[in-house]
Amino acid sequence: MQLSFTKYLWEDVEEVYVKKYDTIGEYGFGIKSGPFGTGYLFGGNTGLQLIFKNGTRLIVTTRKPVELEKILGTLR
């Protein structure tokens, strides 16, 4: 099975932050698309939320939100 990949450009990102999300109410688990945007959800209830300049949203979960916050701090 061939996986497809999507490339997201940093310059297309309007806003980025770590957020807690409602696993059941917003996305569920797995790779999802819906009214809240696209989600890559593989555990935990915290994710990296990206909001793009065109209004689309993407969230990627993490089980290490503290480490993620540190990385974002260095990028800002």
PQR file with spaces between the fields and no chain letter, atoms N, CA, C, O and H, PARSE charges and radii, in Angstrom:
ATOM       1  N    MET     1       0.835   -1.181    0.000 -0.4000 1.5000
ATOM       2  CA   MET     1       0.000    0.000    0.000 -0.0000 2.0000
ATOM       3  C    MET     1       0.881    1.246    0.000  0.5500 1.7000
ATOM       4  O    MET     1       1.779    1.370    0.832 -0.5500 1.4000
ATOM       5  N    GLN     2       0.638    2.139   -0.899 -0.4000 1.5000
ATOM       6  CA   GLN     2       1.379    3.393   -1.024 -0.0000 2.0000
ATOM       7  C    GLN     2       0.685    4.475   -0.210  0.5500 1.7000
ATOM       8  O    GLN     2      -0.515    4.698   -0.370 -0.5500 1.4000
ATOM       9  H    GLN     2      -0.092    2.038   -1.575  0.4000 1.0000
ATOM      10  N    LEU     3       1.418    5.138    0.648 -0.4000 1.5000
ATOM      11  CA   LEU     3       0.884    6.273    1.384 -0.0000 2.0000
ATOM      12  C    LEU     3       1.071    7.536    0.562  0.5500 1.7000
ATOM      13  O    LEU     3       2.062    7.682   -0.153 -0.5500 1.4000
ATOM      14  H    LEU     3       2.393    4.957    0.778  0.4000 1.0000
ATOM      15  N    SER     4       0.118    8.442    0.668 -0.4000 1.5000
ATOM      16  CA   SER     4       0.306    9.725   -0.001 -0.0000 2.0000
ATOM      17  C    SER     4       0.767   10.744    1.034  0.5500 1.7000
ATOM      18  O    SER     4       0.500   10.595    2.226 -0.5500 1.4000
ATOM      19  H    SER     4      -0.687    8.323    1.249  0.4000 1.0000
ATOM      20  N    PHE     5       1.443   11.753    0.580 -0.4000 1.5000
ATOM      21  CA   PHE     5       1.994   12.765    1.467 -0.0000 2.0000
ATOM      22  C    PHE     5       1.490   14.139    1.040  0.5500 1.7000
ATOM      23  O    PHE     5       1.279   14.399   -0.144 -0.5500 1.4000
ATOM      24  H    PHE     5       1.660   11.874   -0.388  0.4000 1.0000
ATOM      25  N    THR     6       1.306   14.994    2.008 -0.4000 1.5000
ATOM      26  CA   THR     6       0.922   16.375    1.757 -0.0000 2.0000
ATOM      27  C    THR     6       2.016   17.263    2.315  0.5500 1.7000
ATOM      28  O    THR     6       2.468   17.074    3.445 -0.5500 1.4000
ATOM      29  H    THR     6       1.477   14.782    2.970  0.4000 1.0000
ATOM      30  N    LYS     7       2.431   18.215    1.533 -0.4000 1.5000
ATOM      31  CA   LYS     7       3.466   19.145    1.956 -0.0000 2.0000
ATOM      32  C    LYS     7       2.798   20.433    2.409  0.5500 1.7000
ATOM      33  O    LYS     7       2.005   21.027    1.678 -0.5500 1.4000
ATOM      34  H    LYS     7       2.063   18.369    0.615  0.4000 1.0000
ATOM      35  N    TYR     8       3.129   20.859    3.629 -0.4000 1.5000
ATOM      36  CA   TYR     8       2.626   22.111    4.171 -0.0000 2.0000
ATOM      37  C    TYR     8       3.795   23.070    4.281  0.5500 1.7000
ATOM      38  O    TYR     8       4.832   22.725    4.848 -0.5500 1.4000
ATOM      39  H    TYR     8       3.773   20.376    4.223  0.4000 1.0000
ATOM      40  N    LEU     9       3.641   24.258    3.750 -0.4000 1.5000
ATOM      41  CA   LEU     9       4.712   25.237    3.776 -0.0000 2.0000
ATOM      42  C    LEU     9       4.566   26.149    4.992  0.5500 1.7000
ATOM      43  O    LEU     9       3.473   26.632    5.286 -0.5500 1.4000
ATOM      44  H    LEU     9       2.799   24.538    3.289  0.4000 1.0000
ATOM      45  N    TRP    10       5.675   26.382    5.697 -0.4000 1.5000
ATOM      46  CA   TRP    10       5.666   27.214    6.897 -0.0000 2.0000
ATOM      47  C    TRP    10       5.158   28.622    6.583  0.5500 1.7000
ATOM      48  O    TRP    10       4.472   29.227    7.407 -0.5500 1.4000
ATOM      49  H    TRP    10       6.564   25.990    5.459  0.4000 1.0000
ATOM      50  N    GLU    11       5.486   29.147    5.409 -0.4000 1.5000
ATOM      51  CA   GLU    11       5.057   30.508    5.067 -0.0000 2.0000
ATOM      52  C    GLU    11       3.549   30.605    4.823  0.5500 1.7000
ATOM      53  O    GLU    11       3.006   31.708    4.758 -0.5500 1.4000
ATOM      54  H    GLU    11       6.043   28.656    4.740  0.4000 1.0000
ATOM      55  N    ASP    12       2.869   29.465    4.687 -0.4000 1.5000
ATOM      56  CA   ASP    12       1.415   29.454    4.525 -0.0000 2.0000
ATOM      57  C    ASP    12       0.682   29.424    5.864  0.5500 1.7000
ATOM      58  O    ASP    12      -0.545   29.523    5.898 -0.5500 1.4000
ATOM      59  H    ASP    12       3.310   28.569    4.739  0.4000 1.0000
ATOM      60  N    VAL    13       1.417   29.289    6.963 -0.4000 1.5000
ATOM      61  CA   VAL    13       0.812   29.189    8.292 -0.0000 2.0000
ATOM      62  C    VAL    13       0.542   30.583    8.845  0.5500 1.7000
ATOM      63  O    VAL    13       1.435   31.429    8.901 -0.5500 1.4000
ATOM      64  H    VAL    13       2.414   29.208    6.936  0.4000 1.0000
ATOM      65  N    GLU    14      -0.695   30.803    9.250 -0.4000 1.5000
ATOM      66  CA   GLU    14      -1.100   32.068    9.867 -0.0000 2.0000
ATOM      67  C    GLU    14      -0.878   32.030   11.377  0.5500 1.7000
ATOM      68  O    GLU    14      -0.407   32.998   11.973 -0.5500 1.4000
ATOM      69  H    GLU    14      -1.419   30.116    9.205  0.4000 1.0000
ATOM      70  N    GLU    15      -1.226   30.887   11.987 -0.4000 1.5000
ATOM      71  CA   GLU    15      -1.165   30.759   13.441 -0.0000 2.0000
ATOM      72  C    GLU    15      -0.816   29.313   13.794  0.5500 1.7000
ATOM      73  O    GLU    15      -1.218   28.377   13.103 -0.5500 1.4000
ATOM      74  H    GLU    15      -1.608   30.100   11.503  0.4000 1.0000
ATOM      75  N    VAL    16      -0.060   29.148   14.884 -0.4000 1.5000
ATOM      76  CA   VAL    16       0.300   27.817   15.354 -0.0000 2.0000
ATOM      77  C    VAL    16       0.371   27.842   16.876  0.5500 1.7000
ATOM      78  O    VAL    16       0.934   28.763   17.469 -0.5500 1.4000
ATOM      79  H    VAL    16       0.266   29.909   15.445  0.4000 1.0000
ATOM      80  N    TYR    17      -0.208   26.818   17.500 -0.4000 1.5000
ATOM      81  CA   TYR    17      -0.189   26.741   18.958 -0.0000 2.0000
ATOM      82  C    TYR    17      -0.520   25.320   19.400  0.5500 1.7000
ATOM      83  O    TYR    17      -1.033   24.512   18.626 -0.5500 1.4000
ATOM      84  H    TYR    17      -0.665   26.070   17.018  0.4000 1.0000
ATOM      85  N    VAL    18      -0.218   25.041   20.648 -0.4000 1.5000
ATOM      86  CA   VAL    18      -0.555   23.749   21.241 -0.0000 2.0000
ATOM      87  C    VAL    18      -1.925   23.889   21.884  0.5500 1.7000
ATOM      88  O    VAL    18      -2.177   24.851   22.610 -0.5500 1.4000
ATOM      89  H    VAL    18       0.198   25.697   21.277  0.4000 1.0000
ATOM      90  N    LYS    19      -2.814   22.933   21.620 -0.4000 1.5000
ATOM      91  CA   LYS    19      -4.151   23.011   22.200 -0.0000 2.0000
ATOM      92  C    LYS    19      -4.626   21.646   22.659  0.5500 1.7000
ATOM      93  O    LYS    19      -4.241   20.613   22.111 -0.5500 1.4000
ATOM      94  H    LYS    19      -2.609   22.151   21.030  0.4000 1.0000
ATOM      95  N    LYS    20      -5.467   21.665   23.673 -0.4000 1.5000
ATOM      96  CA   LYS    20      -6.181   20.461   24.070 -0.0000 2.0000
ATOM      97  C    LYS    20      -7.427   20.400   23.204  0.5500 1.7000
ATOM      98  O    LYS    20      -8.049   21.427   22.932 -0.5500 1.4000
ATOM      99  H    LYS    20      -5.780   22.504   24.119  0.4000 1.0000
ATOM     100  N    TYR    21      -7.785   19.220   22.776 -0.4000 1.5000
ATOM     101  CA   TYR    21      -8.969   19.101   21.939 -0.0000 2.0000
ATOM     102  C    TYR    21      -9.869   18.006   22.489  0.5500 1.7000
ATOM     103  O    TYR    21      -9.434   17.131   23.238 -0.5500 1.4000
ATOM     104  H    TYR    21      -7.279   18.386   22.997  0.4000 1.0000
ATOM     105  N    ASP    22     -11.122   18.079   22.102 -0.4000 1.5000
ATOM     106  CA   ASP    22     -12.129   17.108   22.510 -0.0000 2.0000
ATOM     107  C    ASP    22     -12.047   15.929   21.547  0.5500 1.7000
ATOM     108  O    ASP    22     -12.495   16.012   20.404 -0.5500 1.4000
ATOM     109  H    ASP    22     -11.475   18.789   21.494  0.4000 1.0000
ATOM     110  N    THR    23     -11.477   14.845   22.021 -0.4000 1.5000
ATOM     111  CA   THR    23     -11.226   13.678   21.174 -0.0000 2.0000
ATOM     112  C    THR    23     -12.492   13.206   20.465  0.5500 1.7000
ATOM     113  O    THR    23     -12.476   12.981   19.254 -0.5500 1.4000
ATOM     114  H    THR    23     -11.113   14.777   22.950  0.4000 1.0000
ATOM     115  N    ILE    24     -13.560   13.058   21.191 -0.4000 1.5000
ATOM     116  CA   ILE    24     -14.799   12.551   20.605 -0.0000 2.0000
ATOM     117  C    ILE    24     -15.558   13.657   19.858  0.5500 1.7000
ATOM     118  O    ILE    24     -15.988   13.448   18.724 -0.5500 1.4000
ATOM     119  H    ILE    24     -13.573   13.241   22.174  0.4000 1.0000
ATOM     120  N    GLY    25     -15.724   14.819   20.476 -0.4000 1.5000
ATOM     121  CA   GLY    25     -16.533   15.890   19.893 -0.0000 2.0000
ATOM     122  C    GLY    25     -15.939   16.547   18.665  0.5500 1.7000
ATOM     123  O    GLY    25     -16.675   16.981   17.779 -0.5500 1.4000
ATOM     124  H    GLY    25     -15.375   14.989   21.397  0.4000 1.0000
ATOM     125  N    GLU    26     -14.610   16.627   18.596 -0.4000 1.5000
ATOM     126  CA   GLU    26     -13.992   17.332   17.476 -0.0000 2.0000
ATOM     127  C    GLU    26     -13.564   16.403   16.347  0.5500 1.7000
ATOM     128  O    GLU    26     -13.926   16.626   15.192 -0.5500 1.4000
ATOM     129  H    GLU    26     -14.012   16.273   19.316  0.4000 1.0000
ATOM     130  N    TYR    27     -12.807   15.379   16.665 -0.4000 1.5000
ATOM     131  CA   TYR    27     -12.222   14.582   15.590 -0.0000 2.0000
ATOM     132  C    TYR    27     -12.407   13.082   15.740  0.5500 1.7000
ATOM     133  O    TYR    27     -12.773   12.415   14.772 -0.5500 1.4000
ATOM     134  H    TYR    27     -12.513   15.199   17.603  0.4000 1.0000
ATOM     135  N    GLY    28     -12.169   12.534   16.916 -0.4000 1.5000
ATOM     136  CA   GLY    28     -12.108   11.092   17.067 -0.0000 2.0000
ATOM     137  C    GLY    28     -10.660   10.653   17.013  0.5500 1.7000
ATOM     138  O    GLY    28      -9.777   11.360   17.499 -0.5500 1.4000
ATOM     139  H    GLY    28     -11.872   13.076   17.702  0.4000 1.0000
ATOM     140  N    PHE    29     -10.405    9.493   16.427 -0.4000 1.5000
ATOM     141  CA   PHE    29      -9.047    8.957   16.317 -0.0000 2.0000
ATOM     142  C    PHE    29      -8.737    8.617   14.866  0.5500 1.7000
ATOM     143  O    PHE    29      -9.645    8.375   14.071 -0.5500 1.4000
ATOM     144  H    PHE    29     -11.122    8.919   16.032  0.4000 1.0000
ATOM     145  N    GLY    30      -7.469    8.601   14.528 -0.4000 1.5000
ATOM     146  CA   GLY    30      -7.041    8.261   13.173 -0.0000 2.0000
ATOM     147  C    GLY    30      -6.807    9.510   12.351  0.5500 1.7000
ATOM     148  O    GLY    30      -6.538   10.577   12.902 -0.5500 1.4000
ATOM     149  H    GLY    30      -6.731    8.798   15.174  0.4000 1.0000
ATOM     150  N    ILE    31      -6.906    9.391   11.057 -0.4000 1.5000
ATOM     151  CA   ILE    31      -6.765   10.517   10.144 -0.0000 2.0000
ATOM     152  C    ILE    31      -8.174   10.941    9.757  0.5500 1.7000
ATOM     153  O    ILE    31      -8.917   10.169    9.150 -0.5500 1.4000
ATOM     154  H    ILE    31      -7.125    8.524   10.609  0.4000 1.0000
ATOM     155  N    LYS    32      -8.536   12.156   10.105 -0.4000 1.5000
ATOM     156  CA   LYS    32      -9.916   12.613    9.932 -0.0000 2.0000
ATOM     157  C    LYS    32      -9.969   13.967    9.249  0.5500 1.7000
ATOM     158  O    LYS    32      -9.064   14.791    9.379 -0.5500 1.4000
ATOM     159  H    LYS    32      -7.933   12.783   10.598  0.4000 1.0000
ATOM     160  N    SER    33     -11.047   14.172    8.522 -0.4000 1.5000
ATOM     161  CA   SER    33     -11.372   15.469    7.958 -0.0000 2.0000
ATOM     162  C    SER    33     -12.806   15.763    8.355  0.5500 1.7000
ATOM     163  O    SER    33     -13.660   14.877    8.324 -0.5500 1.4000
ATOM     164  H    SER    33     -11.782   13.503    8.417  0.4000 1.0000
ATOM     165  N    GLY    34     -13.066   16.992    8.723 -0.4000 1.5000
ATOM     166  CA   GLY    34     -14.415   17.335    9.133 -0.0000 2.0000
ATOM     167  C    GLY    34     -14.575   18.824    9.286  0.5500 1.7000
ATOM     168  O    GLY    34     -13.758   19.594    8.782 -0.5500 1.4000
ATOM     169  H    GLY    34     -12.373   17.711    8.748  0.4000 1.0000
ATOM     170  N    PRO    35     -15.631   19.248    9.986 -0.5600 1.5000
ATOM     171  CA   PRO    35     -15.911   20.676   10.117  0.2800 2.0000
ATOM     172  C    PRO    35     -14.842   21.445   10.891  0.5500 1.7000
ATOM     173  O    PRO    35     -14.759   22.668   10.774 -0.5500 1.4000
ATOM     174  N    PHE    36     -14.027   20.747   11.676 -0.4000 1.5000
ATOM     175  CA   PHE    36     -12.973   21.405   12.443 -0.0000 2.0000
ATOM     176  C    PHE    36     -11.656   21.459   11.683  0.5500 1.7000
ATOM     177  O    PHE    36     -10.707   22.099   12.136 -0.5500 1.4000
ATOM     178  H    PHE    36     -14.094   19.754   11.771  0.4000 1.0000
ATOM     179  N    GLY    37     -11.586   20.797   10.533 -0.4000 1.5000
ATOM     180  CA   GLY    37     -10.361   20.747    9.757 -0.0000 2.0000
ATOM     181  C    GLY    37      -9.896   19.317    9.589  0.5500 1.7000
ATOM     182  O    GLY    37     -10.696   18.384    9.650 -0.5500 1.4000
ATOM     183  H    GLY    37     -12.357   20.277   10.164  0.4000 1.0000
ATOM     184  N    THR    38      -8.608   19.146    9.377 -0.4000 1.5000
ATOM     185  CA   THR    38      -8.006   17.827    9.221 -0.0000 2.0000
ATOM     186  C    THR    38      -7.250   17.487   10.487  0.5500 1.7000
ATOM     187  O    THR    38      -6.610   18.352   11.086 -0.5500 1.4000
ATOM     188  H    THR    38      -7.958   19.904    9.327  0.4000 1.0000
ATOM     189  N    GLY    39      -7.321   16.236   10.896 -0.4000 1.5000
ATOM     190  CA   GLY    39      -6.623   15.803   12.093 -0.0000 2.0000
ATOM     191  C    GLY    39      -5.844   14.531   11.872  0.5500 1.7000
ATOM     192  O    GLY    39      -6.342   13.587   11.260 -0.5500 1.4000
ATOM     193  H    GLY    39      -7.841   15.534   10.409  0.4000 1.0000
ATOM     194  N    TYR    40      -4.630   14.502   12.363 -0.4000 1.5000
ATOM     195  CA   TYR    40      -3.807   13.297   12.422 -0.0000 2.0000
ATOM     196  C    TYR    40      -3.729   12.960   13.901  0.5500 1.7000
ATOM     197  O    TYR    40      -2.926   13.537   14.635 -0.5500 1.4000
ATOM     198  H    TYR    40      -4.225   15.270   12.861  0.4000 1.0000
ATOM     199  N    LEU    41      -4.571   12.017   14.342 -0.4000 1.5000
ATOM     200  CA   LEU    41      -4.858   11.808   15.758 -0.0000 2.0000
ATOM     201  C    LEU    41      -4.479   10.394   16.179  0.5500 1.7000
ATOM     202  O    LEU    41      -5.172    9.426   15.866 -0.5500 1.4000
ATOM     203  H    LEU    41      -5.223   11.548   13.746  0.4000 1.0000
ATOM     204  N    PHE    42      -3.378   10.301   16.885 -0.4000 1.5000
ATOM     205  CA   PHE    42      -2.862    8.985   17.241 -0.0000 2.0000
ATOM     206  C    PHE    42      -2.572    8.848   18.724  0.5500 1.7000
ATOM     207  O    PHE    42      -1.648    8.129   19.105 -0.5500 1.4000
ATOM     208  H    PHE    42      -2.815   11.087   17.139  0.4000 1.0000
ATOM     209  N    GLY    43      -3.333    9.517   19.560 -0.4000 1.5000
ATOM     210  CA   GLY    43      -3.181    9.363   20.996 -0.0000 2.0000
ATOM     211  C    GLY    43      -3.057   10.689   21.708  0.5500 1.7000
ATOM     212  O    GLY    43      -2.553   11.668   21.159 -0.5500 1.4000
ATOM     213  H    GLY    43      -4.084   10.101   19.250  0.4000 1.0000
ATOM     214  N    GLY    44      -3.523   10.702   22.930 -0.4000 1.5000
ATOM     215  CA   GLY    44      -3.474   11.922   23.720 -0.0000 2.0000
ATOM     216  C    GLY    44      -4.615   12.850   23.370  0.5500 1.7000
ATOM     217  O    GLY    44      -5.368   12.598   22.430 -0.5500 1.4000
ATOM     218  H    GLY    44      -3.933    9.907   23.376  0.4000 1.0000
ATOM     219  N    ASN    45      -4.739   13.921   24.128 -0.4000 1.5000
ATOM     220  CA   ASN    45      -5.775   14.912   23.846 -0.0000 2.0000
ATOM     221  C    ASN    45      -5.170   16.303   23.634  0.5500 1.7000
ATOM     222  O    ASN    45      -5.844   17.319   23.803 -0.5500 1.4000
ATOM     223  H    ASN    45      -4.127   14.126   24.891  0.4000 1.0000
ATOM     224  N    THR    46      -3.902   16.328   23.267 -0.4000 1.5000
ATOM     225  CA   THR    46      -3.193   17.576   23.003 -0.0000 2.0000
ATOM     226  C    THR    46      -2.570   17.487   21.620  0.5500 1.7000
ATOM     227  O    THR    46      -2.058   16.441   21.219 -0.5500 1.4000
ATOM     228  H    THR    46      -3.354   15.502   23.130  0.4000 1.0000
ATOM     229  N    GLY    47      -2.621   18.599   20.898 -0.4000 1.5000
ATOM     230  CA   GLY    47      -2.055   18.568   19.562 -0.0000 2.0000
ATOM     231  C    GLY    47      -1.493   19.905   19.131  0.5500 1.7000
ATOM     232  O    GLY    47      -1.726   20.934   19.765 -0.5500 1.4000
ATOM     233  H    GLY    47      -3.037   19.448   21.224  0.4000 1.0000
ATOM     234  N    LEU    48      -0.758   19.867   18.056 -0.4000 1.5000
ATOM     235  CA   LEU    48      -0.225   21.064   17.416 -0.0000 2.0000
ATOM     236  C    LEU    48      -1.282   21.545   16.435  0.5500 1.7000
ATOM     237  O    LEU    48      -1.555   20.880   15.436 -0.5500 1.4000
ATOM     238  H    LEU    48      -0.569   19.030   17.541  0.4000 1.0000
ATOM     239  N    GLN    49      -1.877   22.696   16.717 -0.4000 1.5000
ATOM     240  CA   GLN    49      -2.912   23.271   15.853 -0.0000 2.0000
ATOM     241  C    GLN    49      -2.276   24.252   14.896  0.5500 1.7000
ATOM     242  O    GLN    49      -1.593   25.187   15.315 -0.5500 1.4000
ATOM     243  H    GLN    49      -1.655   23.236   17.529  0.4000 1.0000
ATOM     244  N    LEU    50      -2.497   24.041   13.616 -0.4000 1.5000
ATOM     245  CA   LEU    50      -2.038   24.965   12.582 -0.0000 2.0000
ATOM     246  C    LEU    50      -3.258   25.558   11.896  0.5500 1.7000
ATOM     247  O    LEU    50      -4.181   24.837   11.516 -0.5500 1.4000
ATOM     248  H    LEU    50      -3.051   23.282   13.276  0.4000 1.0000
ATOM     249  N    ILE    51      -3.255   26.866   11.743 -0.4000 1.5000
ATOM     250  CA   ILE    51      -4.296   27.542   10.985 -0.0000 2.0000
ATOM     251  C    ILE    51      -3.588   28.252    9.836  0.5500 1.7000
ATOM     252  O    ILE    51      -2.695   29.073   10.044 -0.5500 1.4000
ATOM     253  H    ILE    51      -2.506   27.451   12.052  0.4000 1.0000
ATOM     254  N    PHE    52      -4.006   27.916    8.629 -0.4000 1.5000
ATOM     255  CA   PHE    52      -3.337   28.442    7.442 -0.0000 2.0000
ATOM     256  C    PHE    52      -3.986   29.740    6.971  0.5500 1.7000
ATOM     257  O    PHE    52      -5.127   30.039    7.326 -0.5500 1.4000
ATOM     258  H    PHE    52      -4.731   27.249    8.459  0.4000 1.0000
ATOM     259  N    LYS    53      -3.264   30.490    6.186 -0.4000 1.5000
ATOM     260  CA   LYS    53      -3.734   31.780    5.692 -0.0000 2.0000
ATOM     261  C    LYS    53      -5.018   31.653    4.888  0.5500 1.7000
ATOM     262  O    LYS    53      -5.803   32.599    4.824 -0.5500 1.4000
ATOM     263  H    LYS    53      -2.337   30.247    5.898  0.4000 1.0000
ATOM     264  N    ASN    54      -5.243   30.496    4.274 -0.4000 1.5000
ATOM     265  CA   ASN    54      -6.468   30.300    3.497 -0.0000 2.0000
ATOM     266  C    ASN    54      -7.641   29.822    4.367  0.5500 1.7000
ATOM     267  O    ASN    54      -8.719   29.531    3.849 -0.5500 1.4000
ATOM     268  H    ASN    54      -4.606   29.728    4.326  0.4000 1.0000
ATOM     269  N    GLY    55      -7.426   29.741    5.700 -0.4000 1.5000
ATOM     270  CA   GLY    55      -8.500   29.385    6.615 -0.0000 2.0000
ATOM     271  C    GLY    55      -8.584   27.918    6.982  0.5500 1.7000
ATOM     272  O    GLY    55      -9.307   27.563    7.913 -0.5500 1.4000
ATOM     273  H    GLY    55      -6.550   29.977    6.120  0.4000 1.0000
ATOM     274  N    THR    56      -7.869   27.057    6.282 -0.4000 1.5000
ATOM     275  CA   THR    56      -7.915   25.639    6.626 -0.0000 2.0000
ATOM     276  C    THR    56      -7.154   25.382    7.920  0.5500 1.7000
ATOM     277  O    THR    56      -6.264   26.141    8.302 -0.5500 1.4000
ATOM     278  H    THR    56      -7.281   27.346    5.526  0.4000 1.0000
ATOM     279  N    ARG    57      -7.527   24.294    8.581 -0.4000 1.5000
ATOM     280  CA   ARG    57      -6.945   23.943    9.871 -0.0000 2.0000
ATOM     281  C    ARG    57      -6.404   22.522    9.817  0.5500 1.7000
ATOM     282  O    ARG    57      -6.908   21.662    9.095 -0.5500 1.4000
ATOM     283  H    ARG    57      -8.251   23.678    8.271  0.4000 1.0000
ATOM     284  N    LEU    58      -5.354   22.311   10.612 -0.4000 1.5000
ATOM     285  CA   LEU    58      -4.738   20.996   10.737 -0.0000 2.0000
ATOM     286  C    LEU    58      -4.303   20.825   12.177  0.5500 1.7000
ATOM     287  O    LEU    58      -3.722   21.735   12.768 -0.5500 1.4000
ATOM     288  H    LEU    58      -4.945   23.010   11.198  0.4000 1.0000
ATOM     289  N    ILE    59      -4.585   19.656   12.746 -0.4000 1.5000
ATOM     290  CA   ILE    59      -4.088   19.352   14.083 -0.0000 2.0000
ATOM     291  C    ILE    59      -3.392   18.001   14.044  0.5500 1.7000
ATOM     292  O    ILE    59      -3.872   17.054   13.420 -0.5500 1.4000
ATOM     293  H    ILE    59      -5.057   18.917   12.266  0.4000 1.0000
ATOM     294  N    VAL    60      -2.251   17.927   14.721 -0.4000 1.5000
ATOM     295  CA   VAL    60      -1.467   16.691   14.827 -0.0000 2.0000
ATOM     296  C    VAL    60      -1.254   16.444   16.316  0.5500 1.7000
ATOM     297  O    VAL    60      -0.734   17.305   17.026 -0.5500 1.4000
ATOM     298  H    VAL    60      -1.861   18.696   15.227  0.4000 1.0000
ATOM     299  N    THR    61      -1.655   15.268   16.786 -0.4000 1.5000
ATOM     300  CA   THR    61      -1.570   14.999   18.216 -0.0000 2.0000
ATOM     301  C    THR    61      -0.155   14.692   18.663  0.5500 1.7000
ATOM     302  O    THR    61       0.720   14.329   17.877 -0.5500 1.4000
ATOM     303  H    THR    61      -2.078   14.568   16.209  0.4000 1.0000
ATOM     304  N    THR    62       0.028   14.855   19.966 -0.4000 1.5000
ATOM     305  CA   THR    62       1.301   14.521   20.596 -0.0000 2.0000
ATOM     306  C    THR    62       1.032   13.992   21.993  0.5500 1.7000
ATOM     307  O    THR    62       0.053   14.365   22.639 -0.5500 1.4000
ATOM     308  H    THR    62      -0.683   15.150   20.605  0.4000 1.0000
ATOM     309  N    ARG    63       1.895   13.139   22.435 -0.4000 1.5000
ATOM     310  CA   ARG    63       1.845   12.673   23.817 -0.0000 2.0000
ATOM     311  C    ARG    63       2.897   13.394   24.656  0.5500 1.7000
ATOM     312  O    ARG    63       3.092   13.083   25.831 -0.5500 1.4000
ATOM     313  H    ARG    63       2.691   12.836   21.910  0.4000 1.0000
ATOM     314  N    LYS    64       3.567   14.355   24.038 -0.4000 1.5000
ATOM     315  CA   LYS    64       4.621   15.113   24.713 -0.0000 2.0000
ATOM     316  C    LYS    64       4.396   16.610   24.509  0.5500 1.7000
ATOM     317  O    LYS    64       5.190   17.266   23.834 -0.5500 1.4000
ATOM     318  H    LYS    64       3.409   14.608   23.084  0.4000 1.0000
ATOM     319  N    PRO    65       3.317   17.161   25.089 -0.5600 1.5000
ATOM     320  CA   PRO    65       3.012   18.576   24.859  0.2800 2.0000
ATOM     321  C    PRO    65       4.055   19.534   25.422  0.5500 1.7000
ATOM     322  O    PRO    65       4.266   20.605   24.854 -0.5500 1.4000
ATOM     323  N    VAL    66       4.707   19.182   26.515 -0.4000 1.5000
ATOM     324  CA   VAL    66       5.729   20.067   27.087 -0.0000 2.0000
ATOM     325  C    VAL    66       6.893   20.222   26.113  0.5500 1.7000
ATOM     326  O    VAL    66       7.377   21.332   25.891 -0.5500 1.4000
ATOM     327  H    VAL    66       4.536   18.312   26.977  0.4000 1.0000
ATOM     328  N    GLU    67       7.336   19.123   25.539 -0.4000 1.5000
ATOM     329  CA   GLU    67       8.426   19.172   24.565 -0.0000 2.0000
ATOM     330  C    GLU    67       8.015   19.959   23.327  0.5500 1.7000
ATOM     331  O    GLU    67       8.816   20.705   22.764 -0.5500 1.4000
ATOM     332  H    GLU    67       6.943   18.221   25.719  0.4000 1.0000
ATOM     333  N    LEU    68       6.765   19.791   22.906 -0.4000 1.5000
ATOM     334  CA   LEU    68       6.262   20.519   21.747 -0.0000 2.0000
ATOM     335  C    LEU    68       6.265   22.029   22.010  0.5500 1.7000
ATOM     336  O    LEU    68       6.656   22.815   21.146 -0.5500 1.4000
ATOM     337  H    LEU    68       6.114   19.185   23.364  0.4000 1.0000
ATOM     338  N    GLU    69       5.830   22.424   23.198 -0.4000 1.5000
ATOM     339  CA   GLU    69       5.850   23.850   23.563 -0.0000 2.0000
ATOM     340  C    GLU    69       7.275   24.406   23.509  0.5500 1.7000
ATOM     341  O    GLU    69       7.476   25.536   23.063 -0.5500 1.4000
ATOM     342  H    GLU    69       5.513   21.786   23.900  0.4000 1.0000
ATOM     343  N    LYS    70       8.263   23.631   23.956 -0.4000 1.5000
ATOM     344  CA   LYS    70       9.654   24.074   23.909 -0.0000 2.0000
ATOM     345  C    LYS    70      10.111   24.283   22.479  0.5500 1.7000
ATOM     346  O    LYS    70      10.773   25.274   22.174 -0.5500 1.4000
ATOM     347  H    LYS    70       8.100   22.714   24.318  0.4000 1.0000
ATOM     348  N    ILE    71       9.762   23.357   21.602 -0.4000 1.5000
ATOM     349  CA   ILE    71      10.149   23.468   20.195 -0.0000 2.0000
ATOM     350  C    ILE    71       9.505   24.705   19.575  0.5500 1.7000
ATOM     351  O    ILE    71      10.170   25.454   18.859 -0.5500 1.4000
ATOM     352  H    ILE    71       9.223   22.552   21.850  0.4000 1.0000
ATOM     353  N    LEU    72       8.226   24.923   19.842 -0.4000 1.5000
ATOM     354  CA   LEU    72       7.553   26.108   19.306 -0.0000 2.0000
ATOM     355  C    LEU    72       8.198   27.382   19.815  0.5500 1.7000
ATOM     356  O    LEU    72       8.303   28.368   19.085 -0.5500 1.4000
ATOM     357  H    LEU    72       7.686   24.314   20.423  0.4000 1.0000
ATOM     358  N    GLY    73       8.632   27.364   21.072 -0.4000 1.5000
ATOM     359  CA   GLY    73       9.311   28.520   21.642 -0.0000 2.0000
ATOM     360  C    GLY    73      10.572   28.876   20.889  0.5500 1.7000
ATOM     361  O    GLY    73      10.878   30.055   20.715 -0.5500 1.4000
ATOM     362  H    GLY    73       8.547   26.563   21.665  0.4000 1.0000
ATOM     363  N    THR    74      11.306   27.877   20.439 -0.4000 1.5000
ATOM     364  CA   THR    74      12.532   28.145   19.685 -0.0000 2.0000
ATOM     365  C    THR    74      12.228   28.631   18.266  0.5500 1.7000
ATOM     366  O    THR    74      13.026   29.368   17.686 -0.5500 1.4000
ATOM     367  H    THR    74      11.057   26.918   20.580  0.4000 1.0000
ATOM     368  N    LEU    75      11.094   28.233   17.703 -0.4000 1.5000
ATOM     369  CA   LEU    75      10.728   28.661   16.354 -0.0000 2.0000
ATOM     370  C    LEU    75      10.175   30.082   16.307  0.5500 1.7000
ATOM     371  O    LEU    75      10.255   30.760   15.283 -0.5500 1.4000
ATOM     372  H    LEU    75      10.445   27.634   18.174  0.4000 1.0000
ATOM     373  N    ARG    76       9.625   30.514   17.408 -0.4000 1.5000
ATOM     374  CA   ARG    76       9.032   31.854   17.446 -0.0000 2.0000
ATOM     375  C    ARG    76      10.139   32.850   17.567  0.5500 1.7000
ATOM     376  O    ARG    76       9.884   34.053   17.618 -0.5500 1.4000
ATOM     377  H    ARG    76       9.560   29.963   18.240  0.4000 1.0000
